[in-house]
């Protein structure tokens, strides 16, 4: 029968939990997306309501502006009405583009159509109002003035003639009738009433009939009658214009206003219905998402507990047993029986590994016994080697120290022989005596250098604050410099706490060698530079001397090894001492050189003695 491994069981359990979590997240995502869509739709409906309210406000303001224009005829009122028309048109077009609901789009288009017709009819009202204004305020007063002038001239003519009073009475009656006609007509323009127009026409006809009774030559009566008839025609046209723009204002425009109000009411009704529907949908979606999410969470928690319990029985208890087993094995025990080796899954493999570990413990115990025996033997050998090294160092120290006394005796004997028998010696004897003195001097220098080399690490002087600049100044004063070779260094050399004698010895050997071996004479130069590292200072001693071949870089740091000009005095121990001092303090030394281009020695020195060894020792002379 196919059996799942622990790994597959764990993956399967976590996979089921992850699927439930993913399902919950998916349900929440889909529900939140639907809620977001419904919320966006709600926002659109609220935006529609805001647009409708704005339309209603604009329509009310438009009605106010139109009424004010009708009663005042001011250009500012008509311009304000046109601005409102344009604002309505832009707002409606913008709202129409933002809508996705076909019914709302249709209602906005109908409102836009009504507003467009409203604007066209309002333009007609403006035209009719201007026509009426021209007739009433310009043409009618001009004709009335003309009639008055003609009547005045006729009255003057009748006064100069010997006519009966009947003609004068007819003229006065005609003037009275025309005055009544003008009064009725003006009242009509203030308060339109058809009876006023009829009374005005009747008065005009009466005035004309009175003029027809006047018998006078010269054509004055006919001119007045013609002027009255012209006044009648212009007045009727003004009445017609008044009726036309009042019809447009009171009937057509009022109808358009009613249409716009009707469609805006329809928009509000549609928006409110959709808002209520969307609100119900939003509440239902929210409830479903919560219910589904709660069900998935409860299911996930239940399955998680079931899976955790099952995995605990399958894994945790055996793992705990194996943990105790490995703890015993780690302490070095050898177990006769390891629980779980009969299983075929990963725990069985771990139990088998524990069995192997137990066997290895047995083998390790045997190897440990063997290694302990070898360790004891190695410690004995190391002790013997250390004792041998100490004996060698002591021998070098004792030999170099004790041999100086016989050498001084030989040197003094040579001096005494030279003083006593110098004149009696042959030329060969003098040469032999000079060679003896030279060789004794070289041997003395060699023993002194050997003594310094053996002292490295044997003396423990105290540390102090050291100025590197002061060290170099002392060295320049002490070192023999017959060629006056220039030695220079920067002004910012470090000041730090260290053991002074070994650092002086290192600089003494490096600077002294650079001066002794320089072949440039007065043009020779030695330069000391430095750099600051994390835990060490890095010093460099550079010269422009003859240089060193690369094949000799390792050789120059060995004891009694010399390169370069053999006539230069030296024991071949200087750089060996330098290398031993630098490395004893945890530093390094290296050389860069090229024949004919000079040599540079780089060495590092600790900023603090604690960074190297527990104690700092040096090989200073005593």
PEKA-V300505 format. One record per run of one state. SS is the DSSP state (hx for helix, st for strand, lp for the rest). FROM is the first residue (numbers start at 1). LEN is the number of residues. If there is no record, write none. Layout:
BEGIN
ss=SS from=FROM len=LEN
ss=SS from=FROM len=LEN
END
This chain:
BEGIN
ss=lp from=1 len=5
ss=hx from=6 len=67
ss=lp from=73 len=2
ss=hx from=75 len=24
ss=lp from=99 len=3
ss=hx from=102 len=59
ss=lp from=161 len=4
ss=hx from=165 len=26
ss=lp from=191 len=3
ss=hx from=194 len=19
ss=lp from=213 len=7
ss=hx from=220 len=111
ss=lp from=331 len=15
ss=hx from=346 len=76
ss=lp from=422 len=5
ss=hx from=427 len=29
ss=lp from=456 len=3
ss=st from=459 len=1
ss=lp from=460 len=4
ss=st from=464 len=4
ss=hx from=468 len=11
ss=lp from=479 len=7
ss=st from=486 len=4
ss=lp from=490 len=5
ss=st from=495 len=4
ss=lp from=499 len=1
ss=hx from=500 len=17
ss=lp from=517 len=4
ss=hx from=521 len=3
ss=lp from=524 len=1
ss=st from=525 len=8
ss=lp from=533 len=3
ss=st from=536 len=8
ss=lp from=544 len=6
ss=hx from=550 len=3
ss=lp from=553 len=2
ss=hx from=555 len=3
ss=lp from=558 len=16
ss=hx from=574 len=11
ss=lp from=585 len=4
ss=st from=589 len=5
ss=lp from=594 len=5
ss=st from=599 len=8
ss=lp from=607 len=2
ss=hx from=609 len=3
ss=lp from=612 len=6
ss=st from=618 len=1
ss=lp from=619 len=4
END
